[in-house]
Amino acid sequence: MKGICNFLQGLKPAILMAFAQVAFAAVNVIYKIAIEDGMSMRVATAYRLILASAFTIPLALIFDRKKRPKITRRVIYMTFLCGLFGGSGYLNLYLEALALTSATFVLAMLNLCPGITFIMGIASGFEKLNLRSGEGKAKVIGTITGISGAMLLTFFKGVEINLWSSKINLLHPHQNDNGHMATHHGDSGSKLWGVPCALASCCIFSLWFIIQAKLNEEFPCPHSSAALMSTMGAVQATIFALCVDRDMSQWKLDYGIRLLAVIYPGIVVSGIVVIVYNWCIKMRGPLFASIFNPLQLLLVVIAAYLMLDEKLYLGCVLGAVLIVCGLYAVLWGKGKEMKKKTQLVPFEITRESEAVQVVVTCTPADHDKYVQSFLNQTNTTEKVADDH
């Protein structure tokens, strides 16, 4: 019985990460339905970040009240950039790409973030291009593979793949005069604008990782940092939405899909799922959490095909496979590097602790005795050397 309990306890992080990926996949379906309903994604972004701010501020006040360092101007500036690149700017571009293309395409492009982050890390000095080591080669090959998959996904269509004949279309697209079904992602001109939006969202989200790493060094309070970032992003997204969407009817939420598109991402994803991520990273490390990302892509592909009437093509499948392979190659290389660093840290800590122990055991009262003993030993050694 105890062995079964231990086995189930070991599965707990994996079960929670699978739940997180299901929650993320559901967000894309909900947003796609809300887009078809006519909801502005700029308004949805503002509401989501407002709810995230309201959720994280109490956590920061509770958990960081005794250990929070001084909030300087530089910290405010960096949290402003984090709110822009990891919040308002990223979400607006991501959701615009989702409106113009398909959920499968946007989420597949999002898996390029580790490779793009690696490139930006080299440019900013956080990463080193070490081609002599196996992990360095893996990260380079993974980045190239992921970019190749993105190009294949964008420019190659191929034959259509039919998995099930009976599907449920939740979008309810309108028919045009010729009787054909018209959807957002079916227009080639809209997809032309959706591709750069998806790429831009990946790039600025990767840039957020770099800025967040610097912010963590200067302001090591995760709850307060998240609260400041959410608040900055909420202010930015609200101002942007008010300037672009001046129709106040867009801000009214009924009891249908629009209310769900605000509450679910704001509380479940930006609240509960973030806590789940933090717990799993604490228990198993960041690499463990990252390897579940392709599961979200698989779930979105299935859900979009069955419920959103998205067509599945050979180029999409091959491109997604290459992107996932590139993702795992980069994560494998990064995991090997982190393992080497953790093997070096204990030795350095041990030497430092030994040095501290030697200093502490030598009290001021015995200082003269130890000095005299050392001088006597030195004189004895020199005398023996002269005799020889």
N, C-alpha and C positions, 0 to 999 in steps of 0.2 A: 504493500500500500504506500509506504514511504517512497519507494522507487518510482511509482506512478506519479506521485505528487511532485517529486523532483523533476521528472520528465516534462510534466505539464508546465512547471515553473520555468523550465528552460525554453519551452516553446512560446512563452508569454511575449517576449519582444518581437518574435516573428509574426505572431497573431496580431499584435497591435500595429505593426508596420503594414501588414496586409490591409487592416482596417483603414489606416491612413490613406493608402493608395486608392481604396474604394471611395473614400470621401472626396479625394481630389478628382477622381474620374467623374463622380456625380456632379461636381461643380461645373465641369465643362458642358455636360448635358443640360443642366439647369440654365446656364448662361446662354446656350444656343437657343433654347426655347424662349427665354426672355427677350433675346434679340429679335426673334421672329414675331414676338408679341408687340414689338415696337419700342421697347425700353431702351433708353440711352445708357450705353455702357460707361459713359463718363459719370453719370449720376450714380450708377451701381458701384463704381469705384469709390466715389466720395462716401457713400453710405457704408461700404465695407470697411474703409479705413477709419471712419468715425466710430463704428462698433468695435473695431480692433483697439483703438485708443481707449475707449471706455472700459474695455476688458483688461488691458495691460497696466493702466495707471494705478488701480487699486493693488495689483500684484507688486508693482514697484514700491508703493508706499508701505506695504507690509513686509516684504522680504529684504529690501535694501535700505531700510530706515536707519540702521546702525552702521552700515559699512559703505554708504554712498560717498564717493569723493566729491570734491568741489566741481560744479558744472561751470566750466570756463567758456569763453567765447569760441575757442577752437572746438570744444566738444559740441557746442550748439551748431557750429558751421558744419562739422562732420555728420551730425545727426540730420541736418537739413539735406545734405547730399545723399545720405542713406535713405531718407524718406522719399527723395526724388527718384533715385536709381533702383531702390528695392521696393518702393511703394507706388506712389502716384504715377510716375513716368512708365515704370515697367507694366503695371496693370492696365493703363490706358492703351499702350501699344499692343499688349498681348490680347486684350479683348477686342481691339479694333481689327487685329489680324484674325481673330476667331470669327468676327462678324463677316469679314470679306472672304475668308477661305473656309477650311473645314477644321473640325476639332482634331482629327487625326494628324493633319499636316502641322498645325500649330504645336501640338504636344510633341510630335517627333522632332521638330526644330528645337524645342526647349531642351531636349537631351543633348544638344551641342554645348550647353553651358560649361561642363567640365573642360572640354577642349579649348573653348574660347577663354575661359578663366586661366588655363595654363599658358596660353599665348600672352595674355595681359600680365600674368605674373612674371613672365620672363622680361617683358618690357619695363615693369616697375621694380624689378629686383627681388621679388618674393620667391621666384622660382629660378632654378639653374638648369640650363640646357646641357645635361651631362650625358652625352651620347656614348661614353665608354661603359656605362653601367647598363644592366638589363632593364632596370626600371625607367631609366631615362629614355631608352629606345622605345619602350612600351608606350610611354606617354606621347612621344612624337608620332609613332605609328598609329596610335589610337586617335590622335587629333586629326591626322590626315584621313584616316578611314571615316571618321564622323563627318568631316567636311565633304568627302566624296559622296557619302550617303545622302547628305542634304542636297547636293547638286543633282543627284539621281532622282530624289524625291520631287524636286522642283521642276526639272526639265524633261523627265521621261515619264510617260503615262503607261504605255503598254496595254495589254489586253485586260478586260474587266474580269474580276473574279467573283463568281456567284456561289455563295455558301448555303444560303437558305432562300427558298422561294417565297415564303410567307414572312413579312416584316411589318412592324408597327411604326408608322410615321407620326411622331409627336409634333412635328413642325407645322403641319397643315398648310403647306405652301399654296399660294394662289395660282390659279391657272391663267395663262395669257390668252390672247385671241386665237392662237393656233391650237389651243388645247394642251400645250406642253406645261409641265410643272416648273415653276420659276422659284429658285432659291437663291440665297446670297452667294453661296460658294460656286454656283454653277456658271457665273459670268466670268469670262476670261479676263475682262478688263478690271474687275474688282480684285481678282486674284493677283493681278500684276501689282496692285498697291498693297495687297495683303502680305506678299512675300517680304518686301523690305520692312514692313511693320513687325513681322515675326522675327526677322534677323536682328532688327534694332532692339526688340525686347530681350533677346538672348544676350546681346552685347552689353546693354546697360545693367542687366541682372548680373552678368559676370563681373562688371565693374563694381557693382555693389559688394561682392565678396571681397574685393581688394580693399575697398574703403572700410568695410566692416571689420576686417582684420586689423587695420590701423586703429580704428576706434576702440576695439577690445584691448589693445595695448595701453591706450591712454585713459580709457574709462571702463575698467573691468567690472561692470555691473550689468549682467544680461537683462534683468527685468526692467531696470531704469532705461537702458539703451533701447530696448524694444518699445517702451512707452514713449520715449522721445521721438523715435523713428516713426511710430504710428501716428503720433500727434502732428509731426511735421508733414507727413504724407497726407493726412486728413485735411489739413489747412490748404496744402497745395492743390489737392484734387477738388476740393470744394470751390476754391477760387476759379480754377480752370473750368469746371462744369458750369458755374454760374455765368462765366463770360461766354461760353459757347452755346449752352442750352438755356436760353432765356425764357423758354416756355415753362412756366411754373407747374404746368400739369404733369411734366415729366418727373417732378419731385413727389407727386402724390402716389402713395402705395396702397393698392387695394389688397384684398385677401386672397389673391391668386398667385400667379407665378412671379410677379414683381416683388411681392413681399418675401417670397421664398428665396429669390435671387439676392436679397439683401441680408436676411437673417442667417441663412445657412452658411454662406461664405464668411460672414463676419464673426459668427459665434463658433460654428463647428470647425471650420478650416483655420481661421486666424486665431482661434482660441483653443479649443480642445485638441485639435491635431498638432498644433505647435507644441503643446505640453507633451503629447505622446512622442513627438520627434525628440524633444529635449531629454525625456526619460530614456528612450532607446539609445540615443547617442551616449548618454552617461553610462548605461549598462554595457553596451557592446561597441561603442565607438562610431565615428562618423562614416567609416567605410561600410559598416553593416547597414546603416540607414540608407546609404546611397544606392546599394545594389538592388533595392526594391523599386527604384524609379521606372525601369522598363515595364514592371507589372502594371503601372498606371497607363502606359501607352497601350498595352494589350487590352486592358479593360475599356479604354476609350475607343479603340478600333472596333471592338465587338459591339459596344453600346451605340456608337455612331452608325454602324452598318445596320443594326437591327431596329433602332428607334428614331434616328435622325435622317434616314434615307440617303446616307452618304455612300457614294460608289467606292468600291474597293478595286484598285488597279494593281497590276504587277509591279509597276515602278514604285508605287507607294510602299508595298510590302518589302521589296528589295532595299529601298532606301532606308526604311525603318530598321531593317536587320543590320545594315552597315552602321547606322548611327548607334544602335545598341552595342554592337561589337566594339566600336570605337570607344564608347562610354566605359565598358568593362576594362578595356586595355588601359585607359587613363587611370581608372580607379585602382587597378591592380598595381600599376607603377607607383601611384601615390601611396598605396598601402604598404608596399615594400620600403619606401623611403621613411614613412612614419615608424615602421618596425625597427629600422636601423637606428633612428634617433632615440627611440625609447630604450634600446639596448645600451646606448652610450650614457644616458642620463644617470642610472644608478651608480656607475663607477665614479662619476664626477661628484655626486652627492656624498658617496662614502668617503672620498678623500677629504672633502670639505669638513665633514662631521668629525673625522679623526683629528684634523688640525685644530678644530674648536675644542675637542676634549683635552688635548695636550695643553693648550693655553689655559683652560679653566682649572686644571689640577695643579698648576703652578701658582701658589698663593704668594702675595707680596712678602709674607713673613719668612718664607723659605727661599726667597730670591737669591740672597747672598750665599747661602749654603750651596745651591745648585751651581752658581757661577764659579765658586772656589773649587768644587768637585770637577767641573769641566776643565778648568785651568790645570789642575793636577794631572788629569788624564792626558791632556795635551802635552805637558812637559815630560811625562813618562814615555809617551810614544816617541817623542823627538829624541830622547836619550837612547832608547833601544835602537832607533834607526842610526844614530851616530856610532854606536858600538859595532853594528854590523858593517 
